[in-house]
Every structure is written in structure tokens, then in C-alpha cells.
Amino acid sequence: MAAASEPVGLGGPRGPARPEPPPTRFHEVHGANIRVDPSGTRATRVESFAHGVCFSREPLAPGQVFLVEIEEKELGWCGHLRLGLTALDPASLASVPEFSLPDLVSLGQSWVFAITRHHNRVPREGQADAESAAPSRPQALLVEPYLRIQQFRIPRDRLVGRSRPGLYSHLLDQLYEQNVLPPTARRSRLGVLFCPREDGTADMHIVINGEDMGPSARGLPCARPLYAVVDVFASTKSVRLVQLEYGLPSLQTLCRLVIQKSVVHRLAIDGLHLPKGLKDFCKYE
């Protein structure tokens, strides 16, 4: 299956020697207050507001998005999810830092940012300030099926958060699609990836509900393994991983898209003569 970045895939031509990236999972090394579920796809901070740093189980492939959805929030804390990359092997850490910012970053070879739409864009030397101050919104945000980030094309469908099924879910879903909700709202989807450059370095990009925020950091060591960092910090209590399809969409995904376009809101899916597993997939994914 051909991957969906440029004409050839994630980082280059792909064949038996270069398989598709494995499903993303959380590393068994994590902060003291984190509990990861048996599937390795859900991380929950069980107490306090700190010690919530998590890592990807495997280094990311070029163009591979480590995508999380905010599942639970906790009132009473100031601050939100933090996201980034590290060249440090989590298994080599003597202990997991209490915070990603500044503790993990101060160890070096780590690039982590608090989630925001505005200040995480780094201009290249000589680039005009006005040009780099904010990422440009795609003109066809609701039509273009792929998000284009440098040399990569990433299917947009699962990058965008979705509301819980309900009578007004079709209206709430539009707010996620248009990316007008706060970036750390419940059920928002946030991702991080890196894009190699010709000089042997890489740019780190953060994606919020299907919109690229531009390069958040430059000059990352592309030759070294880069792990995703997710800090389940303060008001963010629980996140789950969302898997992406980098090749041709599966038959299940194509069926879901057709069904969703044929109903006014997702509660109507319950009335269709379909297997329960497919109904749940159409309502919740």
C-alpha cells in the first residue's frame, strides 16, 4: 500500500524493507502520576497536576503524526497539554522529569511547547515577519482531503476532533472542522511530526484539528531517533491516541464517510440496518 506523503510515502519509497509505520502507542516509561491502559493508547493523570510526561513507544518515522485526542479535562488547574519531540531515549532516563517544560527541555535535545495557535511558529532566517507571524489557513479547509506539510500529504479526516453524538453534533463538528474552538478543548485532536530537510536537519510541526501551525522548531537532528512527548499537564487529565491511515483509505473508512454524509446527525445512525460495530465506528471515530 502506497503511503500518502507526496507520490511515494512517508520518507521515501516503501516496500517490504520499509513497511508502514506501526500503530502509535505510549511508552511504558512515563511520569509517576500517569496510568496507561493495557492497549497502550490511553494515558490518564490520576492525581495532582504534574508528573504527567508521556512518550511514544517507538521513534516516529518522518511525516508520521503522533496524534492525541483530549478525552478528559479537570477544573481547578491553570495550564494545558504540552506537546513536542525528544531525541532522548525514554528508557535511558534515570527518572522522568516532573514537567516537560522546563525540566525535560533543560536536559537538552528536546523540543516541547504549550499548545497555542499563535506563538509556536519559528521563522527561517531572512523570512519576513509578516509572512511567518501566523500559519495561513487553507482556503478549502472543508474540501481538501489532505493536509500538506512540506513534502508530506496526510489524510485530514481523522486529524479533526469530533463532538459526542447528539442532536447538535453536526453543528458542533463544524466548529472542530473550522478550528474555531480553543485548541485544548475537550475532544480536540493535537498532533506532532517532523519533516526532514535537505541539510540533514528537520522541522517540527504541531497540528491542531487538521490545521498545521507551521514549524515550531527547526534544526532537529534528523539522523537520531525522535520520540513524541505528551505532557498531560494541569487541566488536561486524559488523552487517547488516534491512529491514521497513511495509504489508501480502508473499506471501513470509506463506508463511514458515505454513511456520515447521508445522515443529518450521528444519532440517526442508530436507526440504520447496520452491524453494531460499524454503527459505533461511524458515530465515534
N, C-alpha and C positions, 0 to 999 in steps of 0.2 A: 504494500500500500504506500503510495507516494505521500510524503508529508506535505503540509500546507504552508511552507515558507518558500517564497519565490517559486520557480518552477520545480525545484528539486528537493526541498525539505529542510528540516532543522539542521542547519550547519553544513549541508552538502548532500551529495547523492547518497541514497540509503539503500542498502541491500542486506543480504544475510549477515555481513560483517558489521553493519551499522544499523541495528534494529531501532524501532520506535522507542522513545523514552519509556521507562516503566511507569506505572501509576505512582503518583506522588504519595508519600507517607511521612508522618512525623518521626523524628529520630527518638530512640529510646533514652538519649541524653537530653534532659530538659531542666527547667527551673524547679525548685523544691515544691512550689505550690501548684504545679501543673499535674493533671491527670490525663493521660492519653487513653482513649478507648481501645479495646482489643484489635479493632481493624486498623489502628494507626492513623485514622482520618479525622478524629475529633480531639481537640485539646481544650481543657477547661481549667481555669484557675479556681481552686477550691476555697481559698481564703486570702485575706489581705489584698493588697493592690500591686504587689511586686513579686519577684521570683517567678515570673511568668514567661521567661525566654524559651522559645522552641526553635528547633532546626529541622531542615529537611533530612530525611533518612539518607538520601543519596545526593551527590553533587548534581546540579542542574546541567542539562545539555544546553548548548547555545540556542536561544529562542524558545526554550521551554518555560512556560509560565507556572510558577508556584502560586496557585490561586486559592484563596480562602474566602469563606462567607462568614460574616459576623452573625452568630446564632443567638447569643445572649448578651445583654447589657446589665450593668449593675450600677444603681444610683448611689450617689454619695461620694464618688471619687472624681478627681479632676485629671483629665488626660485620656488618651485613647490608644488604639492599636498602633504599634510601630512595626516597620517592615523594611527588609533590606537583604544584603548578601554578606557572606564572610568567606575568606579563604582559609580560616582556621578549621581544622577537623574537629567537630564536636567531641569525638571520642578521645581526643588528646588533651582536652581541658581538665585541669586539676579540679576545678569546680565551675559550675555555670554561674556567670555573674548575676547579681541581683537585678540589674537593669541592662537593657541593650544600649540605652543612652543614659549616661556616658560610659558605663563600665565596660561593656563589650567593645565598643569603638575605641576606647583608650588602650586596649590590648594590641591594636593595630590590625591591618588587613581586614577591616570590617567597615561596611557602609550601611548605616541604618538611619531611617528618617521617620519622624512622626507624620502620620497621614494628613495631608492637606493638598488642596488643588493649586496652591499659589507659589510657595517659595522653594519647591524642590527641583526647580529646573536650572541646570548649570549651563551657561553659555560657553561655546567654544571660543578660544582666543581670537579676537578680531571680529566676533559676531556682534551685530548691532544690538543694543539693549532692548529696543522696542521689539525687535524680531524675536528675541529669546525670553521676553518677560513672562509669556504665558503660552501654553500649547494651543495650537489652532484647533478649533472644533471641526470635525468632518462635516461637510455640507450635507451629506446623505447619511446621517448617523443612523436612521432607522431603516435604511435600504441596503447600504453596503454590507455584504455578509462577512467581510473580513476586516480585521483591524490590521493596518500596515504599520510596522515599526521597523524602520531601516530596511534590511534585506528580508524581513520575515512577514509572512501573512498568517494571521491567527484567526480561526473561526470566532466570530464575535458573539454568537448566540449564547454560549454558556458563560461568557465573561460578565454578563449583565445580571445584577441582582433581580430577584422577583419577590413579590409580596406573598403572604399566605393566601391560599384560595379563599375567595369570598365574593359577595355580590359586587364589590367595588375593586376587585383585584385587577380588572382590566384597566382601570384608571390609575391605580397605584403603580402598576407595572410601567406605565408610560413615564412616571417620574424617575424610575430607575433607568429606563432606556434613554431619557433625555439628560440624565446625570445632574438633576437639579436638587436632589436630596443631599443632606450632609454626607460627606464621604464615609463617615464611620457610623451611619445609621444602621439599625438592625436589618439584616439580610442584604446589605451591600456586599459586593464582591470586589476584593482587592488582590492584585497580583504583582509579582516581581519577576523580572527576567533580565538577562544580559545579552547584548548584541556585540559580537566581535567586530573589530575594525582592522583595516589593512596594516596598521603599525604594530599589531600584536596585542593591543590592549582591548578593552571592552567598555561599553557604556551600560550603565544600569538604568532600567526604566521601571516605573511604577504605573500600574494600570488600575483605574478606578471605574467600576461599572462600564467596562468596554471602552473607556477613553484613555489614551496614552497621555501621561503627564509630562512627557519629554524626558531627556536624560537627567536623572537625579544625581548621578556621579559618573565621572569619566576616569579613564586610566586604570581600570581594574585589571589585574593580571590574568589575562585570558588563558594562559597556559596552565594555571593552577586550578584545582577543583574548587568550585564556588558553591557553597551551601546557602539555601534560603534561611533567613532569620525572621521569625514572627514573635513579637513580644506582646503577649496577651496582658496588656497593661491597664490598670485603673478601671475605667468604666466599661472596657471590653472584657467580658467574662469568659466567653466560649466561642470558638471558631471551628469550622469544619472545612475539609479540603474538597474542592470541586475539580473533577477530572475533565480534561479537554480531549477532543478528538482532533489530531493534527492532520489526519489523512482525509479521505473521502468520508462523508457522514455515514454512520451506520444506518441500517434499515429502521432500527428502533427510533433513532433521532429524526429521520425523515418522516416516519409516521407521526411522531409527536408534533412536528412543525405543521403538518397538514391538519391534524386534529385541532390544534390550538387556533389555527386560522379560521376554523369552521364553527367556532362557538363564541358567544358574546363574552362569557367569563368562565373561569375554570370550574366553578361548581356545576355547570351544565354537563361536564364530562361524566359525572356520576350517572346521568341518565342514558348514556350510550351503551350499546350492547358490545362491550369490550372486556377482555380479561382484566381482573383487578390489578394485576401487576402493571399492565400498560396504562390503566387509568391513573394509578399513583404516579407513574413516571411522567405522564402528561401534566399532572396537577402540580407536582412538587419540583421537578427538575427544570 
